[in-house]
Amino acid sequence: MARFEMQTVSDAAMGGDNRADALCEMGLAYATGRGRPVDMVAAHKWLNIAAIKGCDRAAGLRADLAATMSKTELAAALRAAREWMTLH
């Protein structure tokens, strides 16, 4: 699974046409447990990054997910997204 995630993230970071969509799919995978454990913090992180990169669908999903998260979870997700954006 880590190989899939790293490849998807690497492709997205490189700026392909579908980078925001790939990041959105990563968020959905974490939100639904598709191929990995459910992790709402990670899901929000990837949806947030996808939204920043221009995916309108991710922005809507991110808002829906945020409404179900605690303030602590949301803060952790925002921090993780900011760290990823700083490095990439």
PDB file as gemmi writes it, atoms N, CA and C in Angstrom:
CRYST1    1.000    1.000    1.000  90.00  90.00  90.00 P 1                      
ATOM      1  N   MET A   1       0.809  -1.194   0.000  1.00  0.00           N  
ATOM      2  CA  MET A   1       0.000   0.000   0.000  1.00  0.00           C  
ATOM      3  C   MET A   1       0.853   1.259   0.000  1.00  0.00           C  
ATOM      4  N   ALA A   2       1.943   1.247   0.743  1.00  0.00           N  
ATOM      5  CA  ALA A   2       2.791   2.433   0.790  1.00  0.00           C  
ATOM      6  C   ALA A   2       3.330   2.760  -0.596  1.00  0.00           C  
ATOM      7  N   ARG A   3       3.643   1.740  -1.382  1.00  0.00           N  
ATOM      8  CA  ARG A   3       4.153   1.987  -2.731  1.00  0.00           C  
ATOM      9  C   ARG A   3       3.098   2.710  -3.564  1.00  0.00           C  
ATOM     10  N   PHE A   4       1.837   2.278  -3.473  1.00  0.00           N  
ATOM     11  CA  PHE A   4       0.758   2.943  -4.209  1.00  0.00           C  
ATOM     12  C   PHE A   4       0.634   4.394  -3.775  1.00  0.00           C  
ATOM     13  N   GLU A   5       0.622   4.605  -2.465  1.00  0.00           N  
ATOM     14  CA  GLU A   5       0.461   5.957  -1.953  1.00  0.00           C  
ATOM     15  C   GLU A   5       1.612   6.845  -2.400  1.00  0.00           C  
ATOM     16  N   MET A   6       2.824   6.375  -2.273  1.00  0.00           N  
ATOM     17  CA  MET A   6       3.971   7.184  -2.655  1.00  0.00           C  
ATOM     18  C   MET A   6       3.963   7.480  -4.151  1.00  0.00           C  
ATOM     19  N   GLN A   7       3.584   6.516  -4.971  1.00  0.00           N  
ATOM     20  CA  GLN A   7       3.526   6.751  -6.410  1.00  0.00           C  
ATOM     21  C   GLN A   7       2.455   7.780  -6.743  1.00  0.00           C  
ATOM     22  N   THR A   8       1.296   7.650  -6.131  1.00  0.00           N  
ATOM     23  CA  THR A   8       0.216   8.597  -6.383  1.00  0.00           C  
ATOM     24  C   THR A   8       0.616   9.999  -5.946  1.00  0.00           C  
ATOM     25  N   VAL A   9       1.191  10.097  -4.765  1.00  0.00           N  
ATOM     26  CA  VAL A   9       1.597  11.401  -4.258  1.00  0.00           C  
ATOM     27  C   VAL A   9       2.728  11.968  -5.101  1.00  0.00           C  
ATOM     28  N   SER A  10       3.684  11.136  -5.498  1.00  0.00           N  
ATOM     29  CA  SER A  10       4.784  11.609  -6.328  1.00  0.00           C  
ATOM     30  C   SER A  10       4.274  12.127  -7.658  1.00  0.00           C  
ATOM     31  N   ASP A  11       3.373  11.389  -8.285  1.00  0.00           N  
ATOM     32  CA  ASP A  11       2.798  11.838  -9.549  1.00  0.00           C  
ATOM     33  C   ASP A  11       2.052  13.155  -9.360  1.00  0.00           C  
ATOM     34  N   ALA A  12       1.303  13.252  -8.265  1.00  0.00           N  
ATOM     35  CA  ALA A  12       0.534  14.463  -8.020  1.00  0.00           C  
ATOM     36  C   ALA A  12       1.439  15.652  -7.767  1.00  0.00           C  
ATOM     37  N   ALA A  13       2.503  15.430  -7.014  1.00  0.00           N  
ATOM     38  CA  ALA A  13       3.415  16.529  -6.700  1.00  0.00           C  
ATOM     39  C   ALA A  13       4.149  17.013  -7.942  1.00  0.00           C  
ATOM     40  N   MET A  14       4.312  16.147  -8.930  1.00  0.00           N  
ATOM     41  CA  MET A  14       5.031  16.512 -10.129  1.00  0.00           C  
ATOM     42  C   MET A  14       4.207  17.393 -11.054  1.00  0.00           C  
ATOM     43  N   GLY A  15       2.904  17.480 -10.822  1.00  0.00           N  
ATOM     44  CA  GLY A  15       2.109  18.441 -11.566  1.00  0.00           C  
ATOM     45  C   GLY A  15       1.440  17.906 -12.812  1.00  0.00           C  
ATOM     46  N   GLY A  16       1.105  16.646 -12.832  1.00  0.00           N  
ATOM     47  CA  GLY A  16       0.376  16.098 -13.968  1.00  0.00           C  
ATOM     48  C   GLY A  16      -1.008  16.716 -14.073  1.00  0.00           C  
ATOM     49  N   ASP A  17      -1.678  16.483 -15.194  1.00  0.00           N  
ATOM     50  CA  ASP A  17      -3.011  17.048 -15.408  1.00  0.00           C  
ATOM     51  C   ASP A  17      -4.001  16.630 -14.343  1.00  0.00           C  
ATOM     52  N   ASN A  18      -3.828  15.461 -13.796  1.00  0.00           N  
ATOM     53  CA  ASN A  18      -4.795  14.920 -12.842  1.00  0.00           C  
ATOM     54  C   ASN A  18      -4.311  14.985 -11.406  1.00  0.00           C  
ATOM     55  N   ARG A  19      -3.367  15.864 -11.103  1.00  0.00           N  
ATOM     56  CA  ARG A  19      -2.777  15.857  -9.755  1.00  0.00           C  
ATOM     57  C   ARG A  19      -3.813  16.116  -8.675  1.00  0.00           C  
ATOM     58  N   ALA A  20      -4.680  17.092  -8.843  1.00  0.00           N  
ATOM     59  CA  ALA A  20      -5.682  17.384  -7.821  1.00  0.00           C  
ATOM     60  C   ALA A  20      -6.679  16.230  -7.698  1.00  0.00           C  
ATOM     61  N   ASP A  21      -7.044  15.625  -8.819  1.00  0.00           N  
ATOM     62  CA  ASP A  21      -7.960  14.487  -8.778  1.00  0.00           C  
ATOM     63  C   ASP A  21      -7.325  13.293  -8.075  1.00  0.00           C  
ATOM     64  N   ALA A  22      -6.045  13.065  -8.305  1.00  0.00           N  
ATOM     65  CA  ALA A  22      -5.343  11.957  -7.647  1.00  0.00           C  
ATOM     66  C   ALA A  22      -5.282  12.185  -6.143  1.00  0.00           C  
ATOM     67  N   LEU A  23      -5.046  13.415  -5.740  1.00  0.00           N  
ATOM     68  CA  LEU A  23      -5.023  13.730  -4.316  1.00  0.00           C  
ATOM     69  C   LEU A  23      -6.404  13.580  -3.694  1.00  0.00           C  
ATOM     70  N   CYS A  24      -7.427  13.957  -4.437  1.00  0.00           N  
ATOM     71  CA  CYS A  24      -8.807  13.769  -3.978  1.00  0.00           C  
ATOM     72  C   CYS A  24      -9.106  12.286  -3.785  1.00  0.00           C  
ATOM     73  N   GLU A  25      -8.694  11.478  -4.721  1.00  0.00           N  
ATOM     74  CA  GLU A  25      -8.898  10.025  -4.607  1.00  0.00           C  
ATOM     75  C   GLU A  25      -8.167   9.461  -3.389  1.00  0.00           C  
ATOM     76  N   MET A  26      -6.990   9.995  -3.092  1.00  0.00           N  
ATOM     77  CA  MET A  26      -6.255   9.566  -1.904  1.00  0.00           C  
ATOM     78  C   MET A  26      -7.077   9.878  -0.656  1.00  0.00           C  
ATOM     79  N   GLY A  27      -7.640  11.074  -0.605  1.00  0.00           N  
ATOM     80  CA  GLY A  27      -8.491  11.442   0.524  1.00  0.00           C  
ATOM     81  C   GLY A  27      -9.698  10.544   0.655  1.00  0.00           C  
ATOM     82  N   LEU A  28     -10.324  10.248  -0.467  1.00  0.00           N  
ATOM     83  CA  LEU A  28     -11.482   9.344  -0.441  1.00  0.00           C  
ATOM     84  C   LEU A  28     -11.097   7.948   0.014  1.00  0.00           C  
ATOM     85  N   ALA A  29      -9.925   7.486  -0.383  1.00  0.00           N  
ATOM     86  CA  ALA A  29      -9.463   6.161   0.034  1.00  0.00           C  
ATOM     87  C   ALA A  29      -9.317   6.094   1.553  1.00  0.00           C  
ATOM     88  N   TYR A  30      -8.756   7.143   2.150  1.00  0.00           N  
ATOM     89  CA  TYR A  30      -8.624   7.161   3.609  1.00  0.00           C  
ATOM     90  C   TYR A  30      -9.973   7.328   4.287  1.00  0.00           C  
ATOM     91  N   ALA A  31     -10.875   8.091   3.704  1.00  0.00           N  
ATOM     92  CA  ALA A  31     -12.195   8.307   4.308  1.00  0.00           C  
ATOM     93  C   ALA A  31     -13.052   7.042   4.296  1.00  0.00           C  
ATOM     94  N   THR A  32     -12.892   6.235   3.265  1.00  0.00           N  
ATOM     95  CA  THR A  32     -13.737   5.048   3.116  1.00  0.00           C  
ATOM     96  C   THR A  32     -13.047   3.749   3.499  1.00  0.00           C  
ATOM     97  N   GLY A  33     -11.740   3.801   3.724  1.00  0.00           N  
ATOM     98  CA  GLY A  33     -11.002   2.579   4.038  1.00  0.00           C  
ATOM     99  C   GLY A  33     -10.729   1.731   2.817  1.00  0.00           C  
ATOM    100  N   ARG A  34     -10.733   2.335   1.664  1.00  0.00           N  
ATOM    101  CA  ARG A  34     -10.481   1.617   0.413  1.00  0.00           C  
ATOM    102  C   ARG A  34      -8.981   1.358   0.270  1.00  0.00           C  
ATOM    103  N   GLY A  35      -8.579   0.106   0.569  1.00  0.00           N  
ATOM    104  CA  GLY A  35      -7.188  -0.274   0.428  1.00  0.00           C  
ATOM    105  C   GLY A  35      -6.288   0.158   1.573  1.00  0.00           C  
ATOM    106  N   ARG A  36      -6.866   0.692   2.610  1.00  0.00           N  
ATOM    107  CA  ARG A  36      -6.108   1.153   3.772  1.00  0.00           C  
ATOM    108  C   ARG A  36      -7.070   1.357   4.938  1.00  0.00           C  
ATOM    109  N   PRO A  37      -6.556   1.447   6.155  1.00  0.00           N  
ATOM    110  CA  PRO A  37      -7.455   1.701   7.289  1.00  0.00           C  
ATOM    111  C   PRO A  37      -8.121   3.073   7.173  1.00  0.00           C  
ATOM    112  N   VAL A  38      -9.331   3.185   7.682  1.00  0.00           N  
ATOM    113  CA  VAL A  38     -10.017   4.481   7.715  1.00  0.00           C  
ATOM    114  C   VAL A  38      -9.224   5.413   8.630  1.00  0.00           C  
ATOM    115  N   ASP A  39      -8.936   6.609   8.133  1.00  0.00           N  
ATOM    116  CA  ASP A  39      -8.188   7.613   8.885  1.00  0.00           C  
ATOM    117  C   ASP A  39      -8.716   8.975   8.452  1.00  0.00           C  
ATOM    118  N   MET A  40      -9.591   9.544   9.271  1.00  0.00           N  
ATOM    119  CA  MET A  40     -10.241  10.799   8.904  1.00  0.00           C  
ATOM    120  C   MET A  40      -9.269  11.972   8.873  1.00  0.00           C  
ATOM    121  N   VAL A  41      -8.247  11.944   9.715  1.00  0.00           N  
ATOM    122  CA  VAL A  41      -7.245  13.015   9.696  1.00  0.00           C  
ATOM    123  C   VAL A  41      -6.494  12.989   8.361  1.00  0.00           C  
ATOM    124  N   ALA A  42      -6.053  11.811   7.950  1.00  0.00           N  
ATOM    125  CA  ALA A  42      -5.364  11.681   6.660  1.00  0.00           C  
ATOM    126  C   ALA A  42      -6.303  12.025   5.509  1.00  0.00           C  
ATOM    127  N   ALA A  43      -7.562  11.607   5.616  1.00  0.00           N  
ATOM    128  CA  ALA A  43      -8.532  11.912   4.562  1.00  0.00           C  
ATOM    129  C   ALA A  43      -8.677  13.424   4.395  1.00  0.00           C  
ATOM    130  N   HIS A  44      -8.838  14.125   5.485  1.00  0.00           N  
ATOM    131  CA  HIS A  44      -8.986  15.577   5.419  1.00  0.00           C  
ATOM    132  C   HIS A  44      -7.721  16.213   4.863  1.00  0.00           C  
ATOM    133  N   LYS A  45      -6.570  15.717   5.293  1.00  0.00           N  
ATOM    134  CA  LYS A  45      -5.302  16.246   4.794  1.00  0.00           C  
ATOM    135  C   LYS A  45      -5.254  16.198   3.268  1.00  0.00           C  
ATOM    136  N   TRP A  46      -5.522  15.015   2.692  1.00  0.00           N  
ATOM    137  CA  TRP A  46      -5.425  14.863   1.239  1.00  0.00           C  
ATOM    138  C   TRP A  46      -6.521  15.630   0.512  1.00  0.00           C  
ATOM    139  N   LEU A  47      -7.727  15.679   1.081  1.00  0.00           N  
ATOM    140  CA  LEU A  47      -8.792  16.458   0.455  1.00  0.00           C  
ATOM    141  C   LEU A  47      -8.461  17.950   0.503  1.00  0.00           C  
ATOM    142  N   ASN A  48      -7.870  18.393   1.591  1.00  0.00           N  
ATOM    143  CA  ASN A  48      -7.473  19.792   1.710  1.00  0.00           C  
ATOM    144  C   ASN A  48      -6.423  20.155   0.665  1.00  0.00           C  
ATOM    145  N   ILE A  49      -5.426  19.304   0.510  1.00  0.00           N  
ATOM    146  CA  ILE A  49      -4.383  19.561  -0.484  1.00  0.00           C  
ATOM    147  C   ILE A  49      -4.979  19.558  -1.889  1.00  0.00           C  
ATOM    148  N   ALA A  50      -5.874  18.611  -2.158  1.00  0.00           N  
ATOM    149  CA  ALA A  50      -6.527  18.556  -3.475  1.00  0.00           C  
ATOM    150  C   ALA A  50      -7.332  19.827  -3.732  1.00  0.00           C  
ATOM    151  N   ALA A  51      -8.029  20.305  -2.707  1.00  0.00           N  
ATOM    152  CA  ALA A  51      -8.813  21.532  -2.857  1.00  0.00           C  
ATOM    153  C   ALA A  51      -7.905  22.723  -3.136  1.00  0.00           C  
ATOM    154  N   ILE A  52      -6.791  22.791  -2.437  1.00  0.00           N  
ATOM    155  CA  ILE A  52      -5.829  23.876  -2.661  1.00  0.00           C  
ATOM    156  C   ILE A  52      -5.304  23.832  -4.090  1.00  0.00           C  
ATOM    157  N   LYS A  53      -5.152  22.626  -4.623  1.00  0.00           N  
ATOM    158  CA  LYS A  53      -4.633  22.455  -5.987  1.00  0.00           C  
ATOM    159  C   LYS A  53      -5.720  22.628  -7.041  1.00  0.00           C  
ATOM    160  N   GLY A  54      -6.964  22.929  -6.618  1.00  0.00           N  
ATOM    161  CA  GLY A  54      -8.002  23.281  -7.571  1.00  0.00           C  
ATOM    162  C   GLY A  54      -9.127  22.289  -7.787  1.00  0.00           C  
ATOM    163  N   CYS A  55      -9.223  21.263  -6.973  1.00  0.00           N  
ATOM    164  CA  CYS A  55     -10.291  20.277  -7.136  1.00  0.00           C  
ATOM    165  C   CYS A  55     -11.532  20.715  -6.351  1.00  0.00           C  
ATOM    166  N   ASP A  56     -12.559  21.152  -7.066  1.00  0.00           N  
ATOM    167  CA  ASP A  56     -13.794  21.610  -6.422  1.00  0.00           C  
ATOM    168  C   ASP A  56     -14.485  20.484  -5.662  1.00  0.00           C  
ATOM    169  N   ARG A  57     -14.447  19.290  -6.224  1.00  0.00           N  
ATOM    170  CA  ARG A  57     -15.058  18.133  -5.560  1.00  0.00           C  
ATOM    171  C   ARG A  57     -14.415  17.911  -4.192  1.00  0.00           C  
ATOM    172  N   ALA A  58     -13.099  18.012  -4.126  1.00  0.00           N  
ATOM    173  CA  ALA A  58     -12.389  17.816  -2.863  1.00  0.00           C  
ATOM    174  C   ALA A  58     -12.793  18.868  -1.838  1.00  0.00           C  
ATOM    175  N   ALA A  59     -13.004  20.088  -2.292  1.00  0.00           N  
ATOM    176  CA  ALA A  59     -13.393  21.155  -1.371  1.00  0.00           C  
ATOM    177  C   ALA A  59     -14.728  20.836  -0.702  1.00  0.00           C  
ATOM    178  N   GLY A  60     -15.668  20.344  -1.466  1.00  0.00           N  
ATOM    179  CA  GLY A  60     -16.964  19.971  -0.897  1.00  0.00           C  
ATOM    180  C   GLY A  60     -16.867  18.789   0.049  1.00  0.00           C  
ATOM    181  N   LEU A  61     -16.106  17.784  -0.356  1.00  0.00           N  
ATOM    182  CA  LEU A  61     -15.924  16.611   0.500  1.00  0.00           C  
ATOM    183  C   LEU A  61     -15.193  16.978   1.786  1.00  0.00           C  
ATOM    184  N   ARG A  62     -14.207  17.851   1.668  1.00  0.00           N  
ATOM    185  CA  ARG A  62     -13.452  18.308   2.835  1.00  0.00           C  
ATOM    186  C   ARG A  62     -14.377  18.990   3.833  1.00  0.00           C  
ATOM    187  N   ALA A  63     -15.270  19.841   3.355  1.00  0.00           N  
ATOM    188  CA  ALA A  63     -16.207  20.541   4.241  1.00  0.00           C  
ATOM    189  C   ALA A  63     -17.134  19.552   4.944  1.00  0.00           C  
ATOM    190  N   ASP A  64     -17.635  18.572   4.202  1.00  0.00           N  
ATOM    191  CA  ASP A  64     -18.500  17.551   4.801  1.00  0.00           C  
ATOM    192  C   ASP A  64     -17.757  16.769   5.875  1.00  0.00           C  
ATOM    193  N   LEU A  65     -16.535  16.395   5.579  1.00  0.00           N  
ATOM    194  CA  LEU A  65     -15.735  15.621   6.521  1.00  0.00           C  
ATOM    195  C   LEU A  65     -15.410  16.449   7.756  1.00  0.00           C  
ATOM    196  N   ALA A  66     -15.053  17.706   7.568  1.00  0.00           N  
ATOM    197  CA  ALA A  66     -14.696  18.576   8.691  1.00  0.00           C  
ATOM    198  C   ALA A  66     -15.845  18.698   9.687  1.00  0.00           C  
ATOM    199  N   ALA A  67     -17.062  18.662   9.194  1.00  0.00           N  
ATOM    200  CA  ALA A  67     -18.234  18.783  10.067  1.00  0.00           C  
ATOM    201  C   ALA A  67     -18.378  17.593  11.011  1.00  0.00           C  
ATOM    202  N   THR A  68     -17.735  16.483  10.694  1.00  0.00           N  
ATOM    203  CA  THR A  68     -17.836  15.280  11.531  1.00  0.00           C  
ATOM    204  C   THR A  68     -16.628  15.087  12.449  1.00  0.00           C  
ATOM    205  N   MET A  69     -15.625  15.951  12.326  1.00  0.00           N  
ATOM    206  CA  MET A  69     -14.375  15.789  13.060  1.00  0.00           C  
ATOM    207  C   MET A  69     -14.335  16.667  14.304  1.00  0.00           C  
ATOM    208  N   SER A  70     -13.560  16.205  15.297  1.00  0.00           N  
ATOM    209  CA  SER A  70     -13.348  17.024  16.490  1.00  0.00           C  
ATOM    210  C   SER A  70     -12.374  18.147  16.150  1.00  0.00           C  
ATOM    211  N   LYS A  71     -12.311  19.144  17.003  1.00  0.00           N  
ATOM    212  CA  LYS A  71     -11.374  20.253  16.789  1.00  0.00           C  
ATOM    213  C   LYS A  71      -9.930  19.759  16.807  1.00  0.00           C  
ATOM    214  N   THR A  72      -9.645  18.791  17.641  1.00  0.00           N  
ATOM    215  CA  THR A  72      -8.296  18.235  17.730  1.00  0.00           C  
ATOM    216  C   THR A  72      -7.926  17.509  16.443  1.00  0.00           C  
ATOM    217  N   GLU A  73      -8.858  16.711  15.915  1.00  0.00           N  
ATOM    218  CA  GLU A  73      -8.615  16.007  14.655  1.00  0.00           C  
ATOM    219  C   GLU A  73      -8.429  16.988  13.504  1.00  0.00           C  
ATOM    220  N   LEU A  74      -9.278  17.989  13.470  1.00  0.00           N  
ATOM    221  CA  LEU A  74      -9.201  18.981  12.402  1.00  0.00           C  
ATOM    222  C   LEU A  74      -7.874  19.737  12.455  1.00  0.00           C  
ATOM    223  N   ALA A  75      -7.442  20.103  13.643  1.00  0.00           N  
ATOM    224  CA  ALA A  75      -6.159  20.796  13.788  1.00  0.00           C  
ATOM    225  C   ALA A  75      -5.007  19.911  13.316  1.00  0.00           C  
ATOM    226  N   ALA A  76      -5.057  18.628  13.651  1.00  0.00           N  
ATOM    227  CA  ALA A  76      -4.010  17.697  13.221  1.00  0.00           C  
ATOM    228  C   ALA A  76      -3.994  17.565  11.703  1.00  0.00           C  
ATOM    229  N   ALA A  77      -5.170  17.510  11.091  1.00  0.00           N  
ATOM    230  CA  ALA A  77      -5.259  17.385   9.635  1.00  0.00           C  
ATOM    231  C   ALA A  77      -4.720  18.636   8.938  1.00  0.00           C  
ATOM    232  N   LEU A  78      -5.078  19.791   9.449  1.00  0.00           N  
ATOM    233  CA  LEU A  78      -4.599  21.043   8.857  1.00  0.00           C  
ATOM    234  C   LEU A  78      -3.085  21.172   8.998  1.00  0.00           C  
ATOM    235  N   ARG A  79      -2.566  20.768  10.155  1.00  0.00           N  
ATOM    236  CA  ARG A  79      -1.119  20.800  10.376  1.00  0.00           C  
ATOM    237  C   ARG A  79      -0.403  19.856   9.413  1.00  0.00           C  
ATOM    238  N   ALA A  80      -0.955  18.650   9.234  1.00  0.00           N  
ATOM    239  CA  ALA A  80      -0.346  17.673   8.320  1.00  0.00           C  
ATOM    240  C   ALA A  80      -0.363  18.180   6.879  1.00  0.00           C  
ATOM    241  N   ALA A  81      -1.456  18.807   6.472  1.00  0.00           N  
ATOM    242  CA  ALA A  81      -1.527  19.347   5.105  1.00  0.00           C  
ATOM    243  C   ALA A  81      -0.512  20.471   4.911  1.00  0.00           C  
ATOM    244  N   ARG A  82      -0.406  21.335   5.902  1.00  0.00           N  
ATOM    245  CA  ARG A  82       0.548  22.442   5.818  1.00  0.00           C  
ATOM    246  C   ARG A  82       1.983  21.913   5.740  1.00  0.00           C  
ATOM    247  N   GLU A  83       2.285  20.895   6.545  1.00  0.00           N  
ATOM    248  CA  GLU A  83       3.631  20.299   6.491  1.00  0.00           C  
ATOM    249  C   GLU A  83       3.912  19.696   5.123  1.00  0.00           C  
ATOM    250  N   TRP A  84       2.936  18.989   4.558  1.00  0.00           N  
ATOM    251  CA  TRP A  84       3.126  18.365   3.237  1.00  0.00           C  
ATOM    252  C   TRP A  84       3.335  19.440   2.175  1.00  0.00           C  
ATOM    253  N   MET A  85       2.530  20.489   2.229  1.00  0.00           N  
ATOM    254  CA  MET A  85       2.648  21.562   1.238  1.00  0.00           C  
ATOM    255  C   MET A  85       3.998  22.270   1.358  1.00  0.00           C  
ATOM    256  N   THR A  86       4.516  22.393   2.557  1.00  0.00           N  
ATOM    257  CA  THR A  86       5.815  23.026   2.760  1.00  0.00           C  
ATOM    258  C   THR A  86       6.925  22.199   2.127  1.00  0.00           C  
ATOM    259  N   LEU A  87       6.813  20.884   2.229  1.00  0.00           N  
ATOM    260  CA  LEU A  87       7.847  19.984   1.693  1.00  0.00           C  
ATOM    261  C   LEU A  87       7.715  19.739   0.203  1.00  0.00           C  
ATOM    262  N   HIS A  88       6.524  19.938  -0.351  1.00  0.00           N  
ATOM    263  CA  HIS A  88       6.310  19.628  -1.762  1.00  0.00           C  
ATOM    264  C   HIS A  88       5.861  20.868  -2.483  1.00  0.00           C  
TER     265      HIS A  88                                                      
END                                                                             
